[in-house]
Amino acid sequence: MKRIILDTNVVVSGLLWSGAPHSLMATARAGMVQLVTSPRLIAELARILAASKFDSKFIGIGQSREEM
């Protein structure tokens, strides 16, 4: 299985919008590739998703930050 590391901006886009980043995330969810990360990247992702500018997007998709 191929292992990939995604930039946090790609992960955010994949979680909150459609398009190529979303397709990459769907490929990982389907088990076709394995996402590789680190505590530092997870912390950066949490910091980015905590930004208030994403509040309306979370409401629109019906999920909380914690569910992501």
mmCIF file of the N, C-alpha and C atoms, coordinates in Angstrom:
data_MODEL
# 
_entry.id   MODEL 
# 
loop_
_atom_site.group_PDB 
_atom_site.id 
_atom_site.type_symbol 
_atom_site.label_atom_id 
_atom_site.label_alt_id 
_atom_site.label_comp_id 
_atom_site.label_asym_id 
_atom_site.label_entity_id 
_atom_site.label_seq_id 
_atom_site.pdbx_PDB_ins_code 
_atom_site.Cartn_x 
_atom_site.Cartn_y 
_atom_site.Cartn_z 
_atom_site.occupancy 
_atom_site.B_iso_or_equiv 
_atom_site.pdbx_formal_charge 
_atom_site.auth_seq_id 
_atom_site.auth_comp_id 
_atom_site.auth_asym_id 
_atom_site.auth_atom_id 
_atom_site.pdbx_PDB_model_num 
ATOM 1   N N  . MET A 1 1  ? 0.847   -1.172 0.000  1.00 0.00 ? 1  MET A N  1 
ATOM 2   C CA . MET A 1 1  ? 0.000   0.000  0.000  1.00 0.00 ? 1  MET A CA 1 
ATOM 3   C C  . MET A 1 1  ? 0.892   1.234  0.000  1.00 0.00 ? 1  MET A C  1 
ATOM 4   N N  . LYS A 1 2  ? 0.514   2.199  -0.820 1.00 0.00 ? 2  LYS A N  1 
ATOM 5   C CA . LYS A 1 2  ? 1.259   3.452  -0.866 1.00 0.00 ? 2  LYS A CA 1 
ATOM 6   C C  . LYS A 1 2  ? 0.935   4.297  0.354  1.00 0.00 ? 2  LYS A C  1 
ATOM 7   N N  . ARG A 1 3  ? 1.965   4.957  0.846  1.00 0.00 ? 3  ARG A N  1 
ATOM 8   C CA . ARG A 1 3  ? 1.809   5.859  1.997  1.00 0.00 ? 3  ARG A CA 1 
ATOM 9   C C  . ARG A 1 3  ? 2.045   7.272  1.497  1.00 0.00 ? 3  ARG A C  1 
ATOM 10  N N  . ILE A 1 4  ? 1.193   8.213  1.935  1.00 0.00 ? 4  ILE A N  1 
ATOM 11  C CA . ILE A 1 4  ? 1.343   9.593  1.510  1.00 0.00 ? 4  ILE A CA 1 
ATOM 12  C C  . ILE A 1 4  ? 1.237   10.534 2.708  1.00 0.00 ? 4  ILE A C  1 
ATOM 13  N N  . ILE A 1 5  ? 1.903   11.654 2.596  1.00 0.00 ? 5  ILE A N  1 
ATOM 14  C CA . ILE A 1 5  ? 1.809   12.733 3.573  1.00 0.00 ? 5  ILE A CA 1 
ATOM 15  C C  . ILE A 1 5  ? 1.144   13.897 2.861  1.00 0.00 ? 5  ILE A C  1 
ATOM 16  N N  . LEU A 1 6  ? 0.067   14.398 3.441  1.00 0.00 ? 6  LEU A N  1 
ATOM 17  C CA . LEU A 1 6  ? -0.634  15.532 2.851  1.00 0.00 ? 6  LEU A CA 1 
ATOM 18  C C  . LEU A 1 6  ? -0.339  16.793 3.649  1.00 0.00 ? 6  LEU A C  1 
ATOM 19  N N  . ASP A 1 7  ? -0.110  17.877 2.936  1.00 0.00 ? 7  ASP A N  1 
ATOM 20  C CA . ASP A 1 7  ? 0.022   19.181 3.563  1.00 0.00 ? 7  ASP A CA 1 
ATOM 21  C C  . ASP A 1 7  ? -1.263  19.487 4.321  1.00 0.00 ? 7  ASP A C  1 
ATOM 22  N N  . THR A 1 8  ? -1.154  20.193 5.438  1.00 0.00 ? 8  THR A N  1 
ATOM 23  C CA . THR A 1 8  ? -2.355  20.469 6.235  1.00 0.00 ? 8  THR A CA 1 
ATOM 24  C C  . THR A 1 8  ? -3.391  21.268 5.459  1.00 0.00 ? 8  THR A C  1 
ATOM 25  N N  . ASN A 1 9  ? -2.974  22.133 4.549  1.00 0.00 ? 9  ASN A N  1 
ATOM 26  C CA . ASN A 1 9  ? -3.943  22.870 3.734  1.00 0.00 ? 9  ASN A CA 1 
ATOM 27  C C  . ASN A 1 9  ? -4.732  21.941 2.825  1.00 0.00 ? 9  ASN A C  1 
ATOM 28  N N  . VAL A 1 10 ? -4.096  20.899 2.326  1.00 0.00 ? 10 VAL A N  1 
ATOM 29  C CA . VAL A 1 10 ? -4.785  19.912 1.498  1.00 0.00 ? 10 VAL A CA 1 
ATOM 30  C C  . VAL A 1 10 ? -5.789  19.135 2.353  1.00 0.00 ? 10 VAL A C  1 
ATOM 31  N N  . VAL A 1 11 ? -5.410  18.787 3.564  1.00 0.00 ? 11 VAL A N  1 
ATOM 32  C CA . VAL A 1 11 ? -6.311  18.066 4.466  1.00 0.00 ? 11 VAL A CA 1 
ATOM 33  C C  . VAL A 1 11 ? -7.532  18.928 4.793  1.00 0.00 ? 11 VAL A C  1 
ATOM 34  N N  . VAL A 1 12 ? -7.305  20.199 5.116  1.00 0.00 ? 12 VAL A N  1 
ATOM 35  C CA . VAL A 1 12 ? -8.423  21.104 5.419  1.00 0.00 ? 12 VAL A CA 1 
ATOM 36  C C  . VAL A 1 12 ? -9.357  21.191 4.212  1.00 0.00 ? 12 VAL A C  1 
ATOM 37  N N  . SER A 1 13 ? -8.801  21.387 3.042  1.00 0.00 ? 13 SER A N  1 
ATOM 38  C CA . SER A 1 13 ? -9.623  21.462 1.837  1.00 0.00 ? 13 SER A CA 1 
ATOM 39  C C  . SER A 1 13 ? -10.376 20.162 1.600  1.00 0.00 ? 13 SER A C  1 
ATOM 40  N N  . GLY A 1 14 ? -9.711  19.051 1.829  1.00 0.00 ? 14 GLY A N  1 
ATOM 41  C CA . GLY A 1 14 ? -10.345 17.750 1.640  1.00 0.00 ? 14 GLY A CA 1 
ATOM 42  C C  . GLY A 1 14 ? -11.471 17.477 2.614  1.00 0.00 ? 14 GLY A C  1 
ATOM 43  N N  . LEU A 1 15 ? -11.349 18.008 3.818  1.00 0.00 ? 15 LEU A N  1 
ATOM 44  C CA . LEU A 1 15 ? -12.387 17.805 4.823  1.00 0.00 ? 15 LEU A CA 1 
ATOM 45  C C  . LEU A 1 15 ? -13.580 18.730 4.631  1.00 0.00 ? 15 LEU A C  1 
ATOM 46  N N  . LEU A 1 16 ? -13.340 19.943 4.155  1.00 0.00 ? 16 LEU A N  1 
ATOM 47  C CA . LEU A 1 16 ? -14.393 20.956 4.146  1.00 0.00 ? 16 LEU A CA 1 
ATOM 48  C C  . LEU A 1 16 ? -14.975 21.287 2.770  1.00 0.00 ? 16 LEU A C  1 
ATOM 49  N N  . TRP A 1 17 ? -14.303 20.888 1.690  1.00 0.00 ? 17 TRP A N  1 
ATOM 50  C CA . TRP A 1 17 ? -14.777 21.200 0.349  1.00 0.00 ? 17 TRP A CA 1 
ATOM 51  C C  . TRP A 1 17 ? -14.665 19.974 -0.547 1.00 0.00 ? 17 TRP A C  1 
ATOM 52  N N  . SER A 1 18 ? -15.196 20.085 -1.743 1.00 0.00 ? 18 SER A N  1 
ATOM 53  C CA . SER A 1 18 ? -15.058 19.013 -2.725 1.00 0.00 ? 18 SER A CA 1 
ATOM 54  C C  . SER A 1 18 ? -13.859 19.332 -3.615 1.00 0.00 ? 18 SER A C  1 
ATOM 55  N N  . GLY A 1 19 ? -13.588 18.478 -4.563 1.00 0.00 ? 19 GLY A N  1 
ATOM 56  C CA . GLY A 1 19 ? -12.460 18.695 -5.466 1.00 0.00 ? 19 GLY A CA 1 
ATOM 57  C C  . GLY A 1 19 ? -11.373 17.654 -5.261 1.00 0.00 ? 19 GLY A C  1 
ATOM 58  N N  . ALA A 1 20 ? -10.212 17.925 -5.829 1.00 0.00 ? 20 ALA A N  1 
ATOM 59  C CA . ALA A 1 20 ? -9.096  16.969 -5.781 1.00 0.00 ? 20 ALA A CA 1 
ATOM 60  C C  . ALA A 1 20 ? -8.672  16.618 -4.354 1.00 0.00 ? 20 ALA A C  1 
ATOM 61  N N  . PRO A 1 21 ? -8.543  17.586 -3.435 1.00 0.00 ? 21 PRO A N  1 
ATOM 62  C CA . PRO A 1 21 ? -8.174  17.214 -2.065 1.00 0.00 ? 21 PRO A CA 1 
ATOM 63  C C  . PRO A 1 21 ? -9.208  16.288 -1.418 1.00 0.00 ? 21 PRO A C  1 
ATOM 64  N N  . HIS A 1 22 ? -10.481 16.526 -1.688 1.00 0.00 ? 22 HIS A N  1 
ATOM 65  C CA . HIS A 1 22 ? -11.535 15.655 -1.151 1.00 0.00 ? 22 HIS A CA 1 
ATOM 66  C C  . HIS A 1 22 ? -11.391 14.239 -1.723 1.00 0.00 ? 22 HIS A C  1 
ATOM 67  N N  . SER A 1 23 ? -11.052 14.150 -2.998 1.00 0.00 ? 23 SER A N  1 
ATOM 68  C CA . SER A 1 23 ? -10.835 12.840 -3.625 1.00 0.00 ? 23 SER A CA 1 
ATOM 69  C C  . SER A 1 23 ? -9.665  12.100 -2.990 1.00 0.00 ? 23 SER A C  1 
ATOM 70  N N  . LEU A 1 24 ? -8.599  12.827 -2.661 1.00 0.00 ? 24 LEU A N  1 
ATOM 71  C CA . LEU A 1 24 ? -7.462  12.198 -1.975 1.00 0.00 ? 24 LEU A CA 1 
ATOM 72  C C  . LEU A 1 24 ? -7.872  11.646 -0.615 1.00 0.00 ? 24 LEU A C  1 
ATOM 73  N N  . MET A 1 25 ? -8.660  12.431 0.114  1.00 0.00 ? 25 MET A N  1 
ATOM 74  C CA . MET A 1 25 ? -9.130  11.983 1.425  1.00 0.00 ? 25 MET A CA 1 
ATOM 75  C C  . MET A 1 25 ? -10.052 10.766 1.281  1.00 0.00 ? 25 MET A C  1 
ATOM 76  N N  . ALA A 1 26 ? -10.906 10.760 0.271  1.00 0.00 ? 26 ALA A N  1 
ATOM 77  C CA . ALA A 1 26 ? -11.792 9.621  0.036  1.00 0.00 ? 26 ALA A CA 1 
ATOM 78  C C  . ALA A 1 26 ? -10.990 8.373  -0.320 1.00 0.00 ? 26 ALA A C  1 
ATOM 79  N N  . THR A 1 27 ? -9.926  8.546  -1.061 1.00 0.00 ? 27 THR A N  1 
ATOM 80  C CA . THR A 1 27 ? -9.050  7.423  -1.408 1.00 0.00 ? 27 THR A CA 1 
ATOM 81  C C  . THR A 1 27 ? -8.436  6.819  -0.151 1.00 0.00 ? 27 THR A C  1 
ATOM 82  N N  . ALA A 1 28 ? -8.037  7.668  0.779  1.00 0.00 ? 28 ALA A N  1 
ATOM 83  C CA . ALA A 1 28 ? -7.478  7.185  2.047  1.00 0.00 ? 28 ALA A CA 1 
ATOM 84  C C  . ALA A 1 28 ? -8.550  6.493  2.874  1.00 0.00 ? 28 ALA A C  1 
ATOM 85  N N  . ARG A 1 29 ? -9.753  7.077  2.934  1.00 0.00 ? 29 ARG A N  1 
ATOM 86  C CA . ARG A 1 29 ? -10.844 6.442  3.697  1.00 0.00 ? 29 ARG A CA 1 
ATOM 87  C C  . ARG A 1 29 ? -11.193 5.073  3.140  1.00 0.00 ? 29 ARG A C  1 
ATOM 88  N N  . ALA A 1 30 ? -11.047 4.907  1.828  1.00 0.00 ? 30 ALA A N  1 
ATOM 89  C CA . ALA A 1 30 ? -11.353 3.629  1.182  1.00 0.00 ? 30 ALA A CA 1 
ATOM 90  C C  . ALA A 1 30 ? -10.238 2.609  1.381  1.00 0.00 ? 30 ALA A C  1 
ATOM 91  N N  . GLY A 1 31 ? -9.140  3.035  2.000  1.00 0.00 ? 31 GLY A N  1 
ATOM 92  C CA . GLY A 1 31 ? -8.048  2.103  2.271  1.00 0.00 ? 31 GLY A CA 1 
ATOM 93  C C  . GLY A 1 31 ? -7.123  1.876  1.094  1.00 0.00 ? 31 GLY A C  1 
ATOM 94  N N  . MET A 1 32 ? -7.204  2.735  0.089  1.00 0.00 ? 32 MET A N  1 
ATOM 95  C CA . MET A 1 32 ? -6.370  2.564  -1.100 1.00 0.00 ? 32 MET A CA 1 
ATOM 96  C C  . MET A 1 32 ? -4.968  3.151  -0.918 1.00 0.00 ? 32 MET A C  1 
ATOM 97  N N  . VAL A 1 33 ? -4.844  4.100  -0.008 1.00 0.00 ? 33 VAL A N  1 
ATOM 98  C CA . VAL A 1 33 ? -3.547  4.657  0.386  1.00 0.00 ? 33 VAL A CA 1 
ATOM 99  C C  . VAL A 1 33 ? -3.575  4.845  1.894  1.00 0.00 ? 33 VAL A C  1 
ATOM 100 N N  . GLN A 1 34 ? -2.420  4.936  2.476  1.00 0.00 ? 34 GLN A N  1 
ATOM 101 C CA . GLN A 1 34 ? -2.319  5.158  3.923  1.00 0.00 ? 34 GLN A CA 1 
ATOM 102 C C  . GLN A 1 34 ? -1.773  6.560  4.152  1.00 0.00 ? 34 GLN A C  1 
ATOM 103 N N  . LEU A 1 35 ? -2.510  7.359  4.934  1.00 0.00 ? 35 LEU A N  1 
ATOM 104 C CA . LEU A 1 35 ? -2.024  8.683  5.286  1.00 0.00 ? 35 LEU A CA 1 
ATOM 105 C C  . LEU A 1 35 ? -1.011  8.567  6.414  1.00 0.00 ? 35 LEU A C  1 
ATOM 106 N N  . VAL A 1 36 ? 0.069   9.307  6.291  1.00 0.00 ? 36 VAL A N  1 
ATOM 107 C CA . VAL A 1 36 ? 1.120   9.334  7.299  1.00 0.00 ? 36 VAL A CA 1 
ATOM 108 C C  . VAL A 1 36 ? 1.163   10.755 7.864  1.00 0.00 ? 36 VAL A C  1 
ATOM 109 N N  . THR A 1 37 ? 1.268   10.862 9.168  1.00 0.00 ? 37 THR A N  1 
ATOM 110 C CA . THR A 1 37 ? 1.277   12.176 9.796  1.00 0.00 ? 37 THR A CA 1 
ATOM 111 C C  . THR A 1 37 ? 2.230   12.176 10.981 1.00 0.00 ? 37 THR A C  1 
ATOM 112 N N  . SER A 1 38 ? 2.237   13.267 11.696 1.00 0.00 ? 38 SER A N  1 
ATOM 113 C CA . SER A 1 38 ? 3.084   13.392 12.882 1.00 0.00 ? 38 SER A CA 1 
ATOM 114 C C  . SER A 1 38 ? 2.323   14.231 13.909 1.00 0.00 ? 38 SER A C  1 
ATOM 115 N N  . PRO A 1 39 ? 2.747   14.180 15.148 1.00 0.00 ? 39 PRO A N  1 
ATOM 116 C CA . PRO A 1 39 ? 2.097   15.024 16.160 1.00 0.00 ? 39 PRO A CA 1 
ATOM 117 C C  . PRO A 1 39 ? 2.134   16.512 15.778 1.00 0.00 ? 39 PRO A C  1 
ATOM 118 N N  . ARG A 1 40 ? 3.202   16.938 15.170 1.00 0.00 ? 40 ARG A N  1 
ATOM 119 C CA . ARG A 1 40 ? 3.321   18.338 14.758 1.00 0.00 ? 40 ARG A CA 1 
ATOM 120 C C  . ARG A 1 40 ? 2.283   18.706 13.695 1.00 0.00 ? 40 ARG A C  1 
ATOM 121 N N  . LEU A 1 41 ? 2.081   17.826 12.708 1.00 0.00 ? 41 LEU A N  1 
ATOM 122 C CA . LEU A 1 41 ? 1.077   18.092 11.672 1.00 0.00 ? 41 LEU A CA 1 
ATOM 123 C C  . LEU A 1 41 ? -0.339  18.047 12.243 1.00 0.00 ? 41 LEU A C  1 
ATOM 124 N N  . ILE A 1 42 ? -0.591  17.141 13.174 1.00 0.00 ? 42 ILE A N  1 
ATOM 125 C CA . ILE A 1 42 ? -1.909  17.064 13.815 1.00 0.00 ? 42 ILE A CA 1 
ATOM 126 C C  . ILE A 1 42 ? -2.179  18.342 14.600 1.00 0.00 ? 42 ILE A C  1 
ATOM 127 N N  . ALA A 1 43 ? -1.184  18.839 15.307 1.00 0.00 ? 43 ALA A N  1 
ATOM 128 C CA . ALA A 1 43 ? -1.338  20.079 16.071 1.00 0.00 ? 43 ALA A CA 1 
ATOM 129 C C  . ALA A 1 43 ? -1.599  21.264 15.136 1.00 0.00 ? 43 ALA A C  1 
ATOM 130 N N  . GLU A 1 44 ? -0.901  21.299 14.017 1.00 0.00 ? 44 GLU A N  1 
ATOM 131 C CA . GLU A 1 44 ? -1.117  22.372 13.047 1.00 0.00 ? 44 GLU A CA 1 
ATOM 132 C C  . GLU A 1 44 ? -2.532  22.295 12.474 1.00 0.00 ? 44 GLU A C  1 
ATOM 133 N N  . LEU A 1 45 ? -2.992  21.095 12.155 1.00 0.00 ? 45 LEU A N  1 
ATOM 134 C CA . LEU A 1 45 ? -4.347  20.905 11.633 1.00 0.00 ? 45 LEU A CA 1 
ATOM 135 C C  . LEU A 1 45 ? -5.385  21.371 12.647 1.00 0.00 ? 45 LEU A C  1 
ATOM 136 N N  . ALA A 1 46 ? -5.215  21.006 13.900 1.00 0.00 ? 46 ALA A N  1 
ATOM 137 C CA . ALA A 1 46 ? -6.156  21.428 14.949 1.00 0.00 ? 46 ALA A CA 1 
ATOM 138 C C  . ALA A 1 46 ? -6.179  22.948 15.081 1.00 0.00 ? 46 ALA A C  1 
ATOM 139 N N  . ARG A 1 47 ? -5.011  23.571 14.995 1.00 0.00 ? 47 ARG A N  1 
ATOM 140 C CA . ARG A 1 47 ? -4.927  25.031 15.094 1.00 0.00 ? 47 ARG A CA 1 
ATOM 141 C C  . ARG A 1 47 ? -5.643  25.699 13.922 1.00 0.00 ? 47 ARG A C  1 
ATOM 142 N N  . ILE A 1 48 ? -5.443  25.173 12.730 1.00 0.00 ? 48 ILE A N  1 
ATOM 143 C CA . ILE A 1 48 ? -6.081  25.744 11.542 1.00 0.00 ? 48 ILE A CA 1 
ATOM 144 C C  . ILE A 1 48 ? -7.598  25.582 11.615 1.00 0.00 ? 48 ILE A C  1 
ATOM 145 N N  . LEU A 1 49 ? -8.062  24.388 11.975 1.00 0.00 ? 49 LEU A N  1 
ATOM 146 C CA . LEU A 1 49 ? -9.509  24.141 12.029 1.00 0.00 ? 49 LEU A CA 1 
ATOM 147 C C  . LEU A 1 49 ? -10.198 24.921 13.141 1.00 0.00 ? 49 LEU A C  1 
ATOM 148 N N  . ALA A 1 50 ? -9.445  25.378 14.133 1.00 0.00 ? 50 ALA A N  1 
ATOM 149 C CA . ALA A 1 50 ? -10.023 26.156 15.230 1.00 0.00 ? 50 ALA A CA 1 
ATOM 150 C C  . ALA A 1 50 ? -10.337 27.592 14.830 1.00 0.00 ? 50 ALA A C  1 
ATOM 151 N N  . ALA A 1 51 ? -9.871  28.021 13.679 1.00 0.00 ? 51 ALA A N  1 
ATOM 152 C CA . ALA A 1 51 ? -10.096 29.398 13.240 1.00 0.00 ? 51 ALA A CA 1 
ATOM 153 C C  . ALA A 1 51 ? -11.590 29.660 13.050 1.00 0.00 ? 51 ALA A C  1 
ATOM 154 N N  . SER A 1 52 ? -12.027 30.808 13.532 1.00 0.00 ? 52 SER A N  1 
ATOM 155 C CA . SER A 1 52 ? -13.453 31.148 13.464 1.00 0.00 ? 52 SER A CA 1 
ATOM 156 C C  . SER A 1 52 ? -13.946 31.300 12.026 1.00 0.00 ? 52 SER A C  1 
ATOM 157 N N  . LYS A 1 53 ? -13.040 31.525 11.089 1.00 0.00 ? 53 LYS A N  1 
ATOM 158 C CA . LYS A 1 53 ? -13.474 31.673 9.698  1.00 0.00 ? 53 LYS A CA 1 
ATOM 159 C C  . LYS A 1 53 ? -14.109 30.393 9.145  1.00 0.00 ? 53 LYS A C  1 
ATOM 160 N N  . PHE A 1 54 ? -13.901 29.263 9.830  1.00 0.00 ? 54 PHE A N  1 
ATOM 161 C CA . PHE A 1 54 ? -14.486 27.997 9.385  1.00 0.00 ? 54 PHE A CA 1 
ATOM 162 C C  . PHE A 1 54 ? -15.809 27.670 10.080 1.00 0.00 ? 54 PHE A C  1 
ATOM 163 N N  . ASP A 1 55 ? -16.267 28.514 10.998 1.00 0.00 ? 55 ASP A N  1 
ATOM 164 C CA . ASP A 1 55 ? -17.502 28.249 11.741 1.00 0.00 ? 55 ASP A CA 1 
ATOM 165 C C  . ASP A 1 55 ? -18.680 27.948 10.820 1.00 0.00 ? 55 ASP A C  1 
ATOM 166 N N  . SER A 1 56 ? -18.894 28.789 9.820  1.00 0.00 ? 56 SER A N  1 
ATOM 167 C CA . SER A 1 56 ? -20.045 28.593 8.927  1.00 0.00 ? 56 SER A CA 1 
ATOM 168 C C  . SER A 1 56 ? -19.894 27.321 8.102  1.00 0.00 ? 56 SER A C  1 
ATOM 169 N N  . LYS A 1 57 ? -18.681 26.952 7.770  1.00 0.00 ? 57 LYS A N  1 
ATOM 170 C CA . LYS A 1 57 ? -18.452 25.719 7.001  1.00 0.00 ? 57 LYS A CA 1 
ATOM 171 C C  . LYS A 1 57 ? -18.814 24.492 7.835  1.00 0.00 ? 57 LYS A C  1 
ATOM 172 N N  . PHE A 1 58 ? -18.444 24.494 9.110  1.00 0.00 ? 58 PHE A N  1 
ATOM 173 C CA . PHE A 1 58 ? -18.806 23.366 9.973  1.00 0.00 ? 58 PHE A CA 1 
ATOM 174 C C  . PHE A 1 58 ? -20.317 23.268 10.136 1.00 0.00 ? 58 PHE A C  1 
ATOM 175 N N  . ILE A 1 59 ? -20.986 24.404 10.274 1.00 0.00 ? 59 ILE A N  1 
ATOM 176 C CA . ILE A 1 59 ? -22.449 24.402 10.367 1.00 0.00 ? 59 ILE A CA 1 
ATOM 177 C C  . ILE A 1 59 ? -23.040 23.851 9.078  1.00 0.00 ? 59 ILE A C  1 
ATOM 178 N N  . GLY A 1 60 ? -22.490 24.278 7.941  1.00 0.00 ? 60 GLY A N  1 
ATOM 179 C CA . GLY A 1 60 ? -22.995 23.843 6.638  1.00 0.00 ? 60 GLY A CA 1 
ATOM 180 C C  . GLY A 1 60 ? -22.859 22.357 6.380  1.00 0.00 ? 60 GLY A C  1 
ATOM 181 N N  . ILE A 1 61 ? -21.798 21.751 6.886  1.00 0.00 ? 61 ILE A N  1 
ATOM 182 C CA . ILE A 1 61 ? -21.616 20.311 6.669  1.00 0.00 ? 61 ILE A CA 1 
ATOM 183 C C  . ILE A 1 61 ? -22.189 19.477 7.807  1.00 0.00 ? 61 ILE A C  1 
ATOM 184 N N  . GLY A 1 62 ? -22.688 20.155 8.841  1.00 0.00 ? 62 GLY A N  1 
ATOM 185 C CA . GLY A 1 62 ? -23.323 19.444 9.937  1.00 0.00 ? 62 GLY A CA 1 
ATOM 186 C C  . GLY A 1 62 ? -22.397 18.630 10.828 1.00 0.00 ? 62 GLY A C  1 
ATOM 187 N N  . GLN A 1 63 ? -21.145 19.069 10.928 1.00 0.00 ? 63 GLN A N  1 
ATOM 188 C CA . GLN A 1 63 ? -20.188 18.381 11.800 1.00 0.00 ? 63 GLN A CA 1 
ATOM 189 C C  . GLN A 1 63 ? -19.476 19.401 12.678 1.00 0.00 ? 63 GLN A C  1 
ATOM 190 N N  . SER A 1 64 ? -19.012 18.927 13.798 1.00 0.00 ? 64 SER A N  1 
ATOM 191 C CA . SER A 1 64 ? -18.233 19.793 14.677 1.00 0.00 ? 64 SER A CA 1 
ATOM 192 C C  . SER A 1 64 ? -16.740 19.561 14.390 1.00 0.00 ? 64 SER A C  1 
ATOM 193 N N  . ARG A 1 65 ? -15.936 20.430 14.911 1.00 0.00 ? 65 ARG A N  1 
ATOM 194 C CA . ARG A 1 65 ? -14.486 20.261 14.770 1.00 0.00 ? 65 ARG A CA 1 
ATOM 195 C C  . ARG A 1 65 ? -14.029 18.950 15.397 1.00 0.00 ? 65 ARG A C  1 
ATOM 196 N N  . GLU A 1 66 ? -14.625 18.598 16.508 1.00 0.00 ? 66 GLU A N  1 
ATOM 197 C CA . GLU A 1 66 ? -14.236 17.374 17.212 1.00 0.00 ? 66 GLU A CA 1 
ATOM 198 C C  . GLU A 1 66 ? -14.553 16.120 16.389 1.00 0.00 ? 66 GLU A C  1 
ATOM 199 N N  . GLU A 1 67 ? -15.590 16.174 15.574 1.00 0.00 ? 67 GLU A N  1 
ATOM 200 C CA . GLU A 1 67 ? -15.962 15.021 14.737 1.00 0.00 ? 67 GLU A CA 1 
ATOM 201 C C  . GLU A 1 67 ? -15.027 14.838 13.545 1.00 0.00 ? 67 GLU A C  1 
ATOM 202 N N  . MET A 1 68 ? -14.313 15.872 13.208 1.00 0.00 ? 68 MET A N  1 
ATOM 203 C CA . MET A 1 68 ? -13.392 15.804 12.073 1.00 0.00 ? 68 MET A CA 1 
ATOM 204 C C  . MET A 1 68 ? -12.240 14.932 12.467 1.00 0.00 ? 68 MET A C  1 
# 
